[in-house]
Structure formats: structure tokens, C-alpha cells
Amino acid sequence: MSNVLAYIEQHHAAHIEELKDFLRIPSVSTAPEHKQDVLRCAEWVASSMKSVGLENVQIFPTEGHPVVYGENLQAGKNAPTVLFYGHYDVQPVDPLHLWTSKPFEPTIRDGKIFARGAVDDKGQVFMQLKSLEAHLKTNGKLPVNVKVLIEGEEEIGSVNLEAFLRKNASMLAADTVLISDTAMFADEVPSLCYGLRGLCYMEMTVTGPNRDLHSGVFGGAVANPGNALANIIAHLTDEYGRITIPGFYDDVLALTPEEREQYRNLPHDESAYCRDLNIPATDGEFGYSTLEKTSARPTLDVNGIWGGFMGEGAKTVLPSKASAKVSMRLVPNQDPQDIARKFEAYVRRIAPPTVHIEVTELHGGRPAITPTDSKGVRAALCAMERAFGKKPFLTREGGSIPIVLLFQTILNAPVVLMGMGLNSENLHSPDEHFTLKNFYRGIIASALFYEELTKA
């Protein structure tokens, strides 16, 4: 293993330059104008897989963006098989003016690489590819069989991946699924994620009159969609931070006393948390800690709201329409489709009769809990301890990776969520970045994981 680690150390500079090439591709999956860029990124990933030493590399078209697959099965039928999953698509960059440097011109500052996709998920995909390369270039083989599946639609809900998994279940069969798309608890606090929240993402549009109106001439007699929308949103939660949608909590799997004790043992500094975000205090559901609220309890948030005049200065308009996007993070055992139905029914019930309301389900994903006693988790804990020099924590994460539950149900393979990012690294926000020391450690930990899996 020493030669593998030496290879990683010797190629730091080359790895960074390659990663920059990856990050320069604007693979924004939600934007039609970037469709060719997404395809170009898939081709880049396929080329990288081949250069690493993976075999049977293929780009599979879907009804949306393509899936890239490669494998190295030379360890033999008696060795464990790992399926690594990641995504090459990225979030939009808006608002562009809040970026310190251009989002698709990777820049290194203060030991961090800044670019859209740096940590979510191109940087973490790339560190996995480099860990495989280190084994293959030094030993000519891997300790275990490895399959690699990189998709281009994770940021829009992995809408075509379930069909791909079902169709290609035999090709993708594995003993363990490894995903590096999560965060550690904090810098210098290594951790392994075992739980993810699900997602139910909705959009609602309130329509009043058939055109924008003069607010002086018509105000007071015609319902204002902006006012109506604000009132609907205000009634979605109560003064205790509880979501008021009837039946919303019916299937919520409560935290056990042991899990709550694990949360209390995590090194969380509430004052530092607030200072970092420049907020006077935290908010949310009464009776739960900040860590519990951000990873193990369901939430409801407005992600965008618009309508009427939004330019500088004043325009006394009564808007014809007002819209909002609302996301709900879900916990085991909530079903996103069930929540979508309950959301729509409640919104229609509380909307005033003086407006029309349209509710659309945009996308969703199920929450997931991964087994903490699997061979993969044991191997990952050992690998991270060796890479970081300290024992990692087991934690949950507040974000969503819709595909996790599908891997567990369709492939019947336990998932290992071994991410090296930090939640402070501006995922989905301007100035997204990846701390380079964790990027390097991630390559090492990933390389060690494949070795440790042979012992687990």
C-alpha cells in the first residue's frame, strides 16, 4: 500500500490541473442551453475513466442527460465488488455577481479550489477516480472489483436513473455501493454519513386578475396574488416551527434515545455556528437541537418567490400572478409523493376563493438510512481513521441523494456515504469551493477503503 500512497503524494500538482479541466465544463443539467456542455462533460468523464485504467467504458444515453459507466473486475469472482456512484452535473451559478471569481474558471485561494461543482460533486468524483488510478498505475490491479457509475441528472432529481438501474441491474450488481457526495461534520472532524433526508419540491402560482392592474384604481377590490401567496406561505408553519399540513408527520420515524445521545456527543458550537452565518439565533422546530433540526427532522422552506414589479424604484402595480417554490426535506419513513398530495390539498384549502391556485410537483426523492454495521461502513471507518489520524463520527446529513434508497432496494446493496466536503463550502451557492487538504485526504481514504474492504 505504501507505493499507492507514494503515487498519490507525487501526483498532487497533476491531479489539481486535471480537476481544473473538469471544473471548467459548465455542466448545468437544469439549463437547456447547457445540454451540449453536459454531453461534453460526460465525454470528459468517460475519457478520464479510460486513462485511469477502467475497462468497458460506455456512455449510455437516457431520455435526459447520459450516464457514464466503467469497470475493473480483475480481482476475480471471489473478491468483493464495489459500485462507486457520483454525478458530473452541477447547479446553476446564479446570482453570478456574488462570485469572487468566475464559477467555471477554477481558482485556488487560501488552500481551497473555487468553482461550481468543486465539492458537489466533481471534486469528490475526481478524488475517487484518482484513488483507483493510484492502485492501477502502481500495482496493475485493484484489491477488489470496482464498477463506476457517474450520472448527469442528480441536481434535477436523477429523473432517469431509476429506469437505468432496473434495466441494467445485473451489470451493476455489487456487494457495496460507495458514494462520495456528502459532507464531514466539520473541518478536522472526520465523519461518515449514515442518513439522508428526502425531498419534496413544489411550485405554486396564484393568479388573480387577467392582467397587472393599477394598485390605486383597483386595490382594495381585487385580490392581490402577492398578498394571497404570502398569506398561504405564512400558514404552512406555526409559531413553534411545526409544519401545519395535515398528516405531514404521520410517518415520521422518531429519533431513538441512542441517536439523540450521539447528537449530543458531536462537537457542535452553537455560538460559532451563528457567528459564521451572521444570524442572531437559530430557528426551527421547538424541542430539537440545531443538529437534529438540520439532519433528522423534516423541514419546509421557500426557495424562491416572485411576482409583480421587481425592478429598482417604484411601480404601483397590483400583479396578475405571484409564484413560489417550496422544498420540504423529509425523514424516514416519509413518502415524497404522499407529501406532495398533502401539500397541494392543504394549499388549495387555505387559498382564498378570490384567486386561482396552481400547484405543481417538480421533483422529489426518498429519505434513506444506511446500515452502520455493514462491511462497507466498517472498511470506510477504518480508512478514514488511517487517513485523518483520528476516529470518525457517525452522523446524518440534511441534504438529499435520491438514488441511495434505489441502490439499496434495486441492487440490494448496502450504501457507504463517505464524503470529504464541508457544509461550509458553499454547496449550491456562490463561491463554492473544496478544501484541498481534504481533497488529498479523500484520495488517500478512498484508496485505503478498497484495501480495508478485503479485511472487513
matplotlib code that plots the C-alpha trace (Angstrom):
import matplotlib.pyplot as plt

x = [0.0, 3.0, 3.6, -0.1, 0.2, 3.5, 1.9, -0.9, 1.6, 3.8, 0.8, -0.8, 0.0, -1.1, -4.3, -5.2, -4.6, -6.8, -9.5, -9.5, -10.2, -13.2, -14.5, -14.3, -17.1, -20.4, -22.5, -25.6, -28.2, -31.3, -30.5, -31.4, -28.7, -26.1, -27.2, -24.2, -21.9, -23.4, -22.8, -19.2, -18.7, -20.0, -17.4, -14.7, -15.6, -15.5, -12.1, -10.9, -12.1, -10.2, -7.0, -7.4, -7.4, -11.1, -12.5, -15.7, -16.2, -19.5, -21.7, -25.4, -28.0, -31.2, -34.2, -32.3, -28.6, -26.3, -24.9, -21.2, -20.1, -16.8, -15.4, -12.3, -13.2, -9.7, -9.8, -11.9, -15.2, -14.2, -13.3, -15.9, -17.4, -17.9, -20.1, -19.0, -21.7, -21.3, -22.6, -20.9, -23.8, -23.8, -26.2, -26.8, -24.4, -26.9, -26.5, -23.4, -22.4, -21.8, -18.9, -15.5, -14.1, -15.8, -17.7, -16.3, -12.7, -11.3, -9.2, -7.1, -7.2, -6.3, -5.8, -9.2, -10.3, -13.2, -15.6, -19.1, -19.0, -15.7, -17.2, -20.6, -19.8, -17.0, -14.2, -15.4, -15.9, -12.4, -10.8, -12.4, -11.1, -7.6, -7.7, -8.4, -5.7, -3.2, -3.9, -3.9, -0.8, 1.3, 0.0, -1.7, -4.9, -7.3, -7.8, -11.5, -13.7, -14.9, -17.7, -18.1, -21.4, -21.4, -24.7, -25.7, -29.0, -28.5, -29.1, -32.5, -33.6, -32.0, -35.2, -33.9, -31.6, -34.2, -35.1, -31.4, -30.8, -33.7, -32.7, -29.0, -29.3, -27.2, -24.4, -24.4, -24.6, -22.3, -21.8, -21.3, -22.2, -19.8, -20.9, -18.8, -21.4, -21.8, -20.0, -17.9, -19.2, -16.6, -13.1, -10.7, -13.7, -14.0, -17.3, -19.3, -22.8, -25.5, -28.7, -30.0, -33.2, -35.6, -37.1, -40.4, -40.1, -43.2, -44.1, -47.3, -48.7, -51.5, -53.4, -55.8, -56.9, -56.2, -53.5, -51.5, -53.6, -53.1, -53.0, -54.6, -57.5, -58.2, -56.5, -59.0, -61.5, -59.4, -57.5, -53.7, -52.0, -48.8, -50.7, -52.6, -49.4, -47.7, -50.7, -50.6, -46.9, -47.4, -49.9, -47.6, -45.8, -46.8, -45.1, -43.3, -41.7, -44.1, -45.4, -49.2, -50.0, -52.5, -50.9, -47.4, -45.8, -47.9, -45.0, -42.0, -39.6, -38.7, -35.2, -34.2, -32.7, -29.4, -29.4, -30.2, -27.3, -25.0, -26.1, -25.2, -21.7, -20.9, -18.6, -21.1, -20.5, -23.9, -22.4, -19.8, -22.5, -24.5, -21.4, -20.4, -23.9, -24.2, -27.5, -28.7, -30.0, -31.2, -34.8, -36.9, -38.9, -39.2, -37.7, -34.9, -31.2, -29.7, -28.0, -31.2, -33.2, -30.7, -30.4, -33.0, -36.2, -38.4, -38.5, -40.4, -38.6, -39.5, -36.7, -37.9, -40.7, -41.6, -44.4, -45.3, -42.7, -39.2, -37.0, -35.5, -37.6, -41.4, -44.2, -47.7, -48.9, -51.3, -49.8, -51.7, -49.6, -47.3, -45.3, -43.2, -41.0, -41.2, -39.0, -39.7, -36.9, -38.2, -37.1, -37.7, -40.4, -42.0, -43.0, -42.4, -45.5, -47.7, -46.3, -46.9, -50.5, -51.0, -49.2, -51.4, -54.7, -53.8, -52.7, -55.9, -57.9, -56.3, -56.1, -58.8, -61.7, -60.9, -57.8, -56.9, -54.1, -51.9, -49.7, -47.0, -44.7, -41.3, -39.3, -38.7, -36.6, -37.0, -35.0, -32.6, -30.9, -27.9, -26.8, -23.9, -22.8, -22.1, -18.7, -18.5, -19.1, -16.6, -14.0, -14.8, -14.4, -11.0, -9.9, -10.9, -9.2, -6.0, -6.2, -7.1, -5.4, -8.5, -11.6, -14.5, -18.0, -21.2, -23.6, -26.7, -26.9, -29.7, -29.3, -30.8, -29.4, -32.5, -30.7, -29.5, -32.7, -32.9, -29.4, -30.5, -33.8, -33.0, -29.4, -29.9, -26.5, -25.8, -24.6, -21.5, -21.7, -18.0, -17.8, -14.9, -16.7, -17.8, -21.2, -19.4, -18.1, -21.0, -22.7, -25.3, -24.2, -21.7, -18.1, -18.5, -15.1, -13.3, -10.6, -7.5, -6.2, -9.5, -9.4, -5.9, -7.0, -10.1, -7.9, -5.9, -9.0, -10.7, -7.6, -7.4, -11.1, -10.6, -7.8, -9.8, -12.8, -10.7, -10.3, -13.8]
y = [0.0, 2.3, 2.6, 3.6, 6.3, 7.5, 7.7, 9.9, 12.2, 12.5, 13.5, 16.3, 19.0, 17.0, 16.0, 19.6, 20.6, 17.7, 18.7, 22.3, 20.9, 19.0, 22.1, 24.3, 22.5, 24.2, 21.0, 22.7, 19.9, 22.0, 24.6, 23.6, 26.0, 23.8, 20.5, 20.2, 21.1, 18.3, 15.9, 17.2, 16.6, 13.0, 12.5, 14.0, 11.6, 8.7, 9.7, 10.1, 6.6, 5.1, 6.9, 5.7, 2.1, 1.3, -1.1, -1.4, 2.4, 3.4, 6.4, 5.4, 7.9, 8.4, 10.5, 13.3, 13.5, 10.5, 8.1, 7.1, 3.6, 1.8, -1.2, -3.2, -6.7, -8.2, -9.0, -12.1, -13.6, -14.3, -10.7, -8.1, -5.8, -2.1, 0.1, 3.8, 6.3, 10.1, 12.8, 15.2, 17.7, 20.9, 23.5, 26.9, 29.7, 32.5, 35.0, 35.5, 38.9, 37.3, 35.1, 36.4, 34.6, 33.2, 30.0, 28.0, 29.3, 27.3, 29.5, 28.5, 30.8, 30.1, 26.4, 25.9, 25.5, 27.7, 26.7, 25.5, 21.7, 21.9, 19.9, 18.9, 16.6, 16.9, 17.2, 14.2, 12.1, 13.0, 12.1, 8.6, 8.2, 9.2, 6.7, 4.0, 5.3, 5.1, 1.4, 0.6, 2.6, 1.1, -2.5, -3.0, -4.1, -3.2, -5.1, -5.5, -5.4, -1.9, -0.6, 3.2, 4.9, 8.7, 10.4, 13.8, 14.4, 14.3, 18.0, 17.6, 14.6, 11.7, 11.5, 8.8, 6.8, 4.5, 3.2, 2.8, 0.8, -1.5, -2.2, -2.8, -4.3, -7.3, -5.2, -3.0, -5.8, -5.2, -6.1, -2.4, 0.9, 3.8, 7.4, 10.5, 13.3, 14.1, 16.3, 15.6, 17.0, 19.8, 20.6, 18.3, 16.3, 13.3, 11.6, 9.0, 9.8, 7.1, 9.0, 11.4, 13.4, 13.1, 15.9, 17.0, 20.1, 22.0, 25.2, 27.2, 30.0, 32.3, 34.1, 37.0, 39.4, 38.7, 41.5, 43.7, 46.5, 50.0, 49.4, 52.8, 52.2, 48.6, 48.0, 47.1, 45.5, 43.0, 40.3, 40.8, 37.4, 38.6, 39.2, 35.9, 33.9, 35.5, 34.5, 30.9, 30.6, 32.1, 29.4, 26.5, 26.6, 27.6, 29.7, 26.5, 25.7, 22.8, 22.2, 22.6, 20.4, 17.8, 14.4, 15.7, 14.0, 10.8, 8.6, 10.4, 7.9, 9.4, 9.6, 7.0, 8.0, 6.5, 8.6, 11.7, 10.9, 10.6, 14.1, 15.4, 14.0, 15.8, 18.8, 21.5, 25.1, 27.0, 30.4, 29.8, 28.5, 31.7, 33.9, 32.1, 32.7, 36.2, 35.4, 36.4, 32.9, 29.7, 29.0, 25.9, 23.2, 23.6, 20.9, 19.8, 20.8, 22.6, 19.4, 17.4, 20.1, 20.2, 16.5, 14.3, 16.4, 17.4, 21.0, 23.3, 26.2, 28.8, 28.6, 31.4, 33.9, 36.3, 38.4, 42.0, 44.7, 43.7, 46.4, 49.4, 52.3, 52.2, 51.0, 50.9, 47.7, 45.0, 41.9, 39.4, 36.5, 35.5, 32.3, 30.5, 27.4, 25.4, 22.5, 20.0, 17.9, 14.6, 11.9, 8.2, 6.9, 9.8, 9.4, 12.4, 11.6, 11.4, 14.7, 16.3, 15.3, 16.6, 19.8, 20.5, 19.6, 21.9, 24.8, 24.6, 24.5, 27.7, 29.7, 32.4, 31.9, 35.2, 33.8, 30.7, 28.5, 26.1, 23.6, 21.6, 18.9, 19.5, 16.5, 14.5, 11.8, 9.4, 9.7, 6.9, 5.3, 3.1, 0.2, 1.1, -2.5, -3.4, -4.5, -1.3, 1.0, -0.8, -0.5, 3.2, 4.0, 2.3, 4.0, 7.4, 6.9, 6.0, 9.0, 11.6, 10.1, 10.2, 8.1, 9.4, 10.1, 8.6, 11.4, 12.1, 14.8, 17.2, 17.0, 14.5, 12.0, 10.4, 7.4, 6.0, 4.1, 2.8, 1.3, -0.5, -1.7, -2.5, -3.8, -5.0, -3.5, -1.5, 2.1, 3.7, 7.5, 8.6, 12.3, 14.7, 18.0, 20.5, 22.1, 25.5, 25.1, 26.9, 24.0, 25.3, 28.9, 31.5, 30.8, 27.0, 25.5, 22.4, 22.4, 20.9, 19.1, 17.3, 16.6, 15.0, 13.1, 11.9, 10.3, 8.6, 7.5, 6.2, 4.2, 2.8, 1.9, -0.6, -2.3, -2.3, -3.9, -7.0, -7.3, -6.4]
z = [0.0, 0.5, -3.2, -3.7, -1.1, -2.6, -6.1, -4.7, -3.0, -6.1, -8.3, -6.3, -8.8, -11.8, -10.1, -9.5, -13.1, -14.3, -11.8, -13.1, -16.6, -15.2, -13.4, -16.5, -18.2, -17.4, -17.0, -15.6, -16.0, -15.4, -18.2, -21.8, -23.1, -21.4, -22.9, -25.1, -22.3, -20.2, -23.0, -23.3, -19.6, -19.9, -22.7, -20.4, -17.6, -20.0, -21.2, -17.6, -16.7, -19.6, -18.7, -15.1, -16.3, -16.2, -18.8, -20.7, -20.5, -22.1, -22.3, -22.1, -23.4, -21.4, -22.1, -20.5, -19.9, -20.3, -17.8, -17.9, -16.8, -16.4, -14.5, -13.5, -12.5, -12.5, -8.7, -9.6, -8.6, -5.0, -4.3, -3.1, -5.8, -5.1, -7.2, -7.0, -7.8, -8.4, -10.6, -13.1, -13.4, -11.3, -10.0, -11.8, -10.8, -10.1, -8.7, -10.7, -9.2, -5.8, -7.1, -6.3, -9.4, -12.4, -11.5, -14.4, -14.1, -11.2, -8.8, -5.8, -2.8, 0.8, 0.2, -1.5, -5.0, -6.0, -8.9, -9.4, -8.8, -6.8, -3.9, -5.3, -6.9, -9.4, -6.9, -5.0, -8.1, -9.3, -6.0, -6.3, -9.9, -8.7, -5.9, -8.5, -10.7, -7.8, -7.4, -11.1, -12.0, -9.2, -8.8, -12.1, -10.3, -7.6, -4.3, -5.1, -8.2, -9.0, -11.1, -11.6, -12.5, -13.0, -13.9, -15.3, -13.6, -9.8, -9.5, -11.1, -9.1, -11.0, -13.1, -15.5, -13.3, -11.7, -15.1, -15.9, -12.7, -13.3, -16.9, -16.0, -12.6, -13.5, -15.0, -11.8, -9.3, -6.3, -2.7, -1.6, -3.1, -2.4, -2.7, -2.1, -2.3, 1.4, 4.0, 7.0, 10.3, 10.4, 9.3, 11.1, 12.4, 10.0, 9.9, 7.9, 7.0, 7.6, 7.0, 4.4, 4.2, 1.3, -0.8, -2.0, -4.2, -5.2, -7.1, -6.6, -8.7, -7.5, -10.3, -9.7, -12.5, -16.1, -16.2, -13.9, -12.5, -11.1, -7.4, -6.7, -9.1, -8.3, -4.9, -2.2, -4.5, -6.4, -4.6, -4.8, -5.7, -3.9, -0.7, -1.1, -1.7, 1.3, 3.5, 2.2, 3.0, 6.4, 7.2, 6.3, 9.6, 13.1, 15.9, 17.2, 13.8, 13.2, 9.7, 9.7, 6.7, 8.0, 8.2, 7.4, 10.5, 10.3, 9.0, 10.6, 12.2, 15.6, 16.8, 19.3, 22.7, 21.5, 18.3, 20.3, 22.6, 19.5, 18.5, 22.0, 21.7, 18.5, 18.9, 17.9, 18.9, 18.6, 19.1, 16.4, 14.1, 14.4, 14.0, 10.8, 9.3, 10.9, 12.5, 16.0, 16.8, 15.2, 14.4, 13.6, 15.3, 19.1, 21.2, 18.9, 18.8, 15.8, 14.6, 14.9, 13.1, 10.2, 9.5, 11.3, 11.3, 8.3, 7.1, 4.9, 3.2, 0.5, -2.1, -4.3, -4.6, -7.3, -8.8, -9.8, -10.1, -9.1, -10.6, -8.9, -7.8, -7.5, -9.7, -8.0, -9.6, -8.4, -10.0, -12.0, -10.8, -7.9, -7.6, -5.1, -5.0, -1.8, -0.7, 2.1, 3.4, 4.5, 7.0, 7.3, 6.6, 4.7, 1.1, -1.2, -3.4, -0.3, 1.0, -2.4, -2.4, 1.2, 0.4, -2.6, -0.8, 2.1, -0.1, -2.1, 1.2, 2.6, -0.6, -0.7, -3.1, -4.8, -6.7, -8.7, -7.4, -9.4, -7.6, -9.4, -8.1, -9.6, -8.2, -5.1, -3.5, -0.6, 2.6, 3.4, 6.4, 5.6, 7.9, 10.1, 10.7, 7.1, 5.8, 3.7, 6.6, 8.8, 6.0, 5.5, 9.2, 9.2, 6.0, 7.3, 10.6, 8.8, 6.5, 9.2, 12.2, 14.3, 14.8, 12.7, 13.9, 12.5, 11.5, 9.5, 6.8, 5.9, 2.2, -0.3, -2.6, -4.1, -5.6, -2.2, -1.5, -5.0, -4.7, -1.6, -3.0, -6.6, -6.2, -2.6, -1.8, 1.4, 0.7, 2.2, 2.3, 2.5, 1.6, 2.3, 1.7, 4.3, 4.7, 4.9, 1.4, -0.3, -2.0, -4.4, -3.6, -5.0, -4.3, -4.0, -3.0, -1.8, 0.8, -0.9, 2.2, 2.4, -1.4, -0.9, 2.2, 0.2, -2.4, 0.3, 2.3, -0.9, -1.9, 1.7, 1.6, -1.2, 0.7, 4.0, 2.3, 1.7, 5.5, 6.7]

ax = plt.figure().add_subplot(projection="3d")
ax.plot(x, y, z, "-o")
ax.set_aspect("equal")
plt.show()
